[in-house]
Amino acid sequence: MTTHTLRSKRRRSALRNAAFMSPWLIGFSVFFAYPMVSTVYFSFTDYDGFGAPVFNGLTNWTYVFSDYPMFWPSLGNTLWLVVVVVTCRVVFGLGIGLLITKIKTGTGVFRTLFYLPYLAPPVAATLAFVFLLNPGTGPVNAILQDFGLPAPGWFNDASWSKPALTMLAVWGIGDLMVIFMASLLDVPGEQYEAAELDGASAWQKFRFVTLPNISPIVMFAVVTGVIQAMQYYTQPLVAGKVASGVIGGSGQSFEPGYPDKSTLTLPQLVYNLGFQRFDYGAACVVALVLFALAMAFTALLMRGRNNLISAGD
């Protein structure tokens, strides 16, 4: 076979591979690469979405990090939600999955009951929680007062708003419960039998048998949970609006984060800067910070994956 023939064959093979990859390449270029490059570019410009962008160097970055009073509270709230909400969802999802797999009768009923809250639309679920946790008229505080317990302010108290959001997130735990149940039922029974013969306790069986087998699922739940927490937008915005009494309508303005910036998250900040203040340059800076944080968390979690898999060693 001549050199020319080899080159022609390799060229045809490369074109054929490119043709098969073209749908992904087009999607990646249009929906990821171009928006990412544009976001980086606009972060160095003065742009309101109407006129032509004007390059202004590091002005937007300096403004966001030094002069914009809502950035650092929103960053702290977002990191708090990532750590606390993701941890609670994974722990409770795994715990409920373990509990249901041990139940002998009524498994389908319990599985349905725990899964149904996940199907509730986010806005409707948030409205229901704001009503239930209303500090003045909500039934939760009424029950607490009947037992002589203190009644928190929940979404009207800056120190209780994030725990209330955590309760809302844990309430819709059905998606993780189903995933963990499937992985738990897939653990080989022979390994549990061998552990029992060795005299292992319930905790030792979980640590040395269950956890190593389901560690990829745990990692999947944590990584996807972190990504979702970094995009947490609807629930805190709706909760803050309803609790503050601003539920929409003409002539009403609302600064996200009620009460006292405690429910403000970075995605809300992107929307507020870009579509309410028309400061696209600053909005792009916040979006890039959000992207960098998500990548950093994911990289750290993937790096620690081997430690999780070898937890039973």
BAKOLNU-658055 format. One record per residue (C-alpha): residue in one letter; x, y, z. Coordinates in nm, 2 decimals. Example, Ala and Ser with C-alpha at 12.3 -4.5 7.8 and 13.67 -1.06 7.14 Angstrom:
<atoms>
 code      u      v      w
    A   1.23  -0.45   0.78
    S   1.37  -0.11   0.71
</atoms>
This chain:
<atoms>
 code      u      v      w
    M   0.00   0.00   0.00
    T   0.15   0.33  -0.11
    T   0.19   0.64   0.11
    H  -0.07   0.83  -0.09
    T  -0.32   0.55  -0.04
    L  -0.26   0.54   0.34
    R  -0.31   0.92   0.36
    S  -0.63   0.90   0.17
    K  -0.76   0.62   0.39
    R  -0.67   0.81   0.71
    R  -0.84   1.12   0.57
    R  -1.16   0.93   0.49
    S  -1.16   0.78   0.83
    A  -1.11   1.12   0.99
    L  -1.40   1.27   0.79
    R  -1.62   0.97   0.88
    N  -1.55   1.01   1.25
    A  -1.61   1.39   1.22
    A  -1.94   1.32   1.06
    F  -2.05   1.09   1.34
    M  -1.93   1.34   1.60
    S  -2.08   1.64   1.42
    P  -2.41   1.65   1.63
    W  -2.21   1.67   1.95
    L  -1.96   1.91   1.81
    I  -2.23   2.15   1.69
    G  -2.42   2.12   2.02
    F  -2.10   2.18   2.22
    S  -2.00   2.48   2.01
    V  -2.34   2.65   2.01
    F  -2.46   2.57   2.36
    F  -2.13   2.57   2.56
    A  -1.82   2.70   2.38
    Y  -1.98   3.01   2.23
    P  -2.17   3.11   2.55
    M  -1.86   3.06   2.76
    V  -1.63   3.27   2.54
    S  -1.90   3.54   2.52
    T  -1.94   3.54   2.90
    V  -1.56   3.59   2.94
    Y  -1.56   3.86   2.68
    F  -1.86   4.05   2.82
    S  -1.71   4.04   3.17
    F  -1.45   4.28   3.05
    T  -1.69   4.52   2.89
    D  -1.95   4.78   2.98
    Y  -2.26   4.63   2.82
    D  -2.63   4.68   2.89
    G  -2.78   4.44   2.63
    F  -2.88   4.72   2.40
    G  -2.58   4.92   2.28
    A  -2.25   4.79   2.16
    P  -2.02   4.65   2.44
    V  -1.73   4.88   2.54
    F  -1.41   4.73   2.68
    N  -1.35   4.85   3.03
    G  -1.08   4.61   3.16
    L  -1.11   4.49   3.51
    T  -1.38   4.74   3.62
    N  -1.66   4.48   3.64
    W  -1.44   4.24   3.84
    T  -1.33   4.52   4.08
    Y  -1.69   4.63   4.12
    V  -1.83   4.28   4.20
    F  -1.55   4.18   4.44
    S  -1.50   4.52   4.61
    D  -1.80   4.75   4.57
    Y  -2.11   4.54   4.52
    P  -2.25   4.47   4.87
    M  -2.46   4.17   4.76
    F  -2.19   3.95   4.62
    W  -2.02   3.82   4.94
    P  -2.35   3.74   5.12
    S  -2.47   3.55   4.81
    L  -2.14   3.36   4.79
    G  -2.16   3.26   5.15
    N  -2.52   3.15   5.12
    T  -2.45   2.95   4.81
    L  -2.15   2.77   4.98
    W  -2.37   2.71   5.29
    L  -2.64   2.55   5.08
    V  -2.38   2.34   4.89
    V  -2.24   2.19   5.21
    V  -2.55   2.16   5.43
    V  -2.82   2.08   5.17
    V  -2.62   1.83   4.97
    T  -2.50   1.66   5.29
    C  -2.86   1.64   5.43
    R  -3.01   1.52   5.11
    V  -2.75   1.24   5.06
    V  -2.77   1.13   5.42
    F  -3.15   1.13   5.44
    G  -3.18   0.98   5.09
    L  -2.95   0.69   5.18
    G  -3.11   0.64   5.52
    I  -3.46   0.62   5.38
    G  -3.34   0.39   5.10
    L  -3.18   0.16   5.36
    L  -3.50   0.17   5.58
    I  -3.73   0.08   5.29
    T  -3.51  -0.20   5.17
    K  -3.53  -0.36   5.51
    I  -3.91  -0.34   5.53
    K  -4.08  -0.67   5.45
    T  -4.44  -0.55   5.39
    G  -4.58  -0.22   5.25
    T  -4.26  -0.14   5.06
    G  -4.45   0.00   4.76
    V  -4.67   0.22   4.98
    F  -4.37   0.38   5.17
    R  -4.18   0.42   4.85
    T  -4.47   0.60   4.69
    L  -4.52   0.82   4.99
    F  -4.16   0.93   5.01
    Y  -4.14   0.98   4.63
    L  -4.45   1.19   4.58
    P  -4.31   1.52   4.73
    Y  -4.04   1.51   4.46
    L  -4.31   1.54   4.20
    A  -4.44   1.86   4.34
    P  -4.36   2.17   4.13
    P  -4.09   2.38   4.30
    V  -4.30   2.69   4.32
    A  -4.60   2.51   4.46
    A  -4.39   2.33   4.71
    T  -4.22   2.65   4.82
    L  -4.55   2.83   4.86
    A  -4.68   2.54   5.07
    F  -4.37   2.55   5.30
    V  -4.40   2.93   5.34
    F  -4.76   2.88   5.45
    L  -4.68   2.60   5.69
    L  -4.39   2.78   5.84
    N  -4.56   3.12   5.86
    P  -4.45   3.25   6.20
    G  -4.78   3.41   6.28
    T  -5.05   3.18   6.13
    G  -4.86   2.87   6.02
    P  -4.96   2.53   6.17
    V  -4.60   2.43   6.25
    N  -4.54   2.72   6.49
    A  -4.89   2.66   6.64
    I  -4.79   2.30   6.72
    L  -4.46   2.40   6.86
    Q  -4.63   2.66   7.09
    D  -4.88   2.40   7.21
    F  -4.58   2.19   7.33
    G  -4.42   2.49   7.49
    L  -4.14   2.51   7.24
    P  -4.00   2.83   7.08
    A  -4.15   2.93   6.75
    P  -3.89   3.04   6.50
    G  -3.94   3.31   6.24
    W  -3.84   3.07   5.95
    F  -3.85   3.26   5.62
    N  -3.90   3.59   5.80
    D  -3.59   3.54   6.02
    A  -3.24   3.56   5.87
    S  -3.10   3.30   6.11
    W  -3.38   3.05   6.02
    S  -3.43   3.10   5.65
    K  -3.15   2.87   5.53
    P  -3.25   2.59   5.77
    A  -3.61   2.63   5.63
    L  -3.47   2.60   5.27
    T  -3.28   2.29   5.39
    M  -3.60   2.13   5.52
    L  -3.77   2.21   5.19
    A  -3.49   2.04   5.00
    V  -3.49   1.73   5.23
    W  -3.87   1.71   5.19
    G  -3.83   1.64   4.82
    I  -3.58   1.35   4.87
    G  -3.76   1.10   4.66
    D  -3.53   1.11   4.36
    L  -3.22   1.01   4.57
    M  -3.42   0.76   4.76
    V  -3.51   0.57   4.44
    I  -3.15   0.58   4.31
    F  -3.01   0.46   4.64
    M  -3.27   0.18   4.67
    A  -3.17   0.05   4.33
    S  -2.81   0.05   4.42
    L  -2.87  -0.11   4.76
    L  -3.08  -0.39   4.61
    D  -2.79  -0.46   4.37
    V  -2.54  -0.53   4.65
    P  -2.45  -0.91   4.64
    G  -2.62  -1.09   4.92
    E  -2.32  -1.33   4.95
    Q  -2.11  -1.05   5.09
    Y  -2.36  -0.99   5.37
    E  -2.36  -1.36   5.45
    A  -1.99  -1.37   5.46
    A  -1.98  -1.06   5.69
    E  -2.23  -1.23   5.92
    L  -2.02  -1.54   5.94
    D  -1.73  -1.32   6.04
    G  -1.94  -1.17   6.32
    A  -1.97  -0.82   6.17
    S  -2.21  -0.58   6.33
    A  -2.47  -0.37   6.14
    W  -2.23  -0.08   6.12
    Q  -1.94  -0.29   6.00
    K  -2.16  -0.45   5.73
    F  -2.26  -0.10   5.61
    R  -1.90   0.03   5.62
    F  -1.72  -0.27   5.47
    V  -1.99  -0.42   5.24
    T  -2.27  -0.16   5.16
    L  -2.06   0.15   5.12
    P  -1.79   0.02   4.89
    N  -2.05  -0.13   4.66
    I  -2.27   0.18   4.64
    S  -1.98   0.44   4.64
    P  -2.01   0.53   4.27
    I  -2.38   0.61   4.33
    V  -2.29   0.81   4.64
    M  -2.04   1.00   4.43
    F  -2.30   1.06   4.16
    A  -2.55   1.19   4.41
    V  -2.30   1.43   4.57
    V  -2.17   1.57   4.24
    T  -2.51   1.62   4.09
    G  -2.63   1.76   4.42
    V  -2.35   2.01   4.43
    I  -2.43   2.12   4.07
    Q  -2.80   2.16   4.16
    A  -2.71   2.36   4.48
    M  -2.49   2.59   4.28
    Q  -2.80   2.66   4.05
    Y  -3.04   2.70   4.34
    Y  -3.27   2.98   4.23
    T  -3.64   2.92   4.23
    Q  -3.71   2.81   4.59
    P  -3.51   3.09   4.77
    L  -3.65   3.36   4.54
    V  -4.01   3.25   4.58
    A  -3.97   3.20   4.95
    G  -3.82   3.55   4.99
    K  -4.09   3.71   4.78
    V  -4.38   3.55   4.95
    A  -4.25   3.59   5.30
    S  -4.18   3.96   5.24
    G  -4.53   4.01   5.10
    V  -4.41   4.10   4.74
    I  -4.58   3.84   4.52
    G  -4.56   4.02   4.19
    G  -4.76   4.26   4.00
    S  -4.71   4.59   3.83
    G  -4.54   4.87   4.02
    Q  -4.37   4.63   4.27
    S  -4.00   4.60   4.29
    F  -3.82   4.33   4.48
    E  -3.45   4.29   4.58
    P  -3.38   3.92   4.62
    G  -3.24   3.79   4.95
    Y  -3.52   3.86   5.20
    P  -3.47   3.86   5.49
    D  -3.15   4.05   5.52
    K  -2.98   3.88   5.22
    S  -3.01   3.54   5.39
    T  -3.18   3.37   5.09
    L  -2.97   3.54   4.83
    T  -2.78   3.30   4.60
    L  -2.54   3.35   4.31
    P  -2.79   3.25   4.04
    Q  -3.03   3.52   4.18
    L  -2.75   3.77   4.16
    V  -2.68   3.69   3.79
    Y  -3.05   3.75   3.71
    N  -3.07   4.06   3.93
    L  -2.76   4.22   3.76
    G  -2.83   4.11   3.41
    F  -3.21   4.14   3.37
    Q  -3.31   4.39   3.64
    R  -3.01   4.62   3.65
    F  -2.90   4.56   3.29
    D  -2.54   4.53   3.40
    Y  -2.44   4.24   3.18
    G  -2.07   4.28   3.24
    A  -2.10   4.23   3.62
    A  -2.35   3.95   3.57
    C  -2.10   3.77   3.36
    V  -1.84   3.81   3.63
    V  -2.08   3.64   3.88
    A  -2.16   3.37   3.63
    L  -1.79   3.29   3.58
    V  -1.74   3.28   3.96
    L  -2.03   3.03   3.98
    F  -1.88   2.82   3.70
    A  -1.54   2.82   3.86
    L  -1.68   2.71   4.20
    A  -1.88   2.43   4.04
    M  -1.57   2.30   3.86
    A  -1.36   2.33   4.17
    F  -1.61   2.13   4.38
    T  -1.65   1.87   4.12
    A  -1.27   1.83   4.08
    L  -1.23   1.79   4.45
    L  -1.51   1.54   4.48
    M  -1.37   1.33   4.19
    R  -1.03   1.34   4.34
    G  -1.16   1.20   4.66
    R  -1.36   0.93   4.48
    N  -1.08   0.67   4.54
    N  -1.09   0.74   4.91
    L  -1.46   0.68   4.92
    I  -1.44   0.36   4.72
    S  -1.16   0.22   4.94
    A  -1.35   0.32   5.26
    G  -1.39  -0.05   5.35
    D  -1.03  -0.14   5.31
</atoms>
